[in-house]
Amino acid sequence: MEDFPKGIFFKMPNSAAPEFVKGSLSIKVEDAIDFLVDAKKNGGKDWVNIDLLIAKSGKPYCKINTFTPKKQTEVAQDNADKDLPF
């Protein structure tokens, strides 16, 4: 899966928007549907998590969040490794 979702765009609010408006999403339906169908086929997941970010340049953008929590066995192994004296 690519880093950026196709057909989904984050925009900052216009200057007349109230303070509680933090931005908006624009979705190009055909591109977004193709992206989601491809994500389902390639990743097999039912969810796609997308972060709304601001670049250092100030430009807003969307990025796919690929974080996967560790399984309990991995967490247990990490904790066991901490007890080693070396």
Secondary structure, DSSP 8 states (H G I E B T S, - for coil): --SS-TTEEEE---TTS-TT---EEEE-HHHHHHHHHHHHHHH--S--EEEEEE-TTS-EEEEEE------HHHHHHHHHHHT---
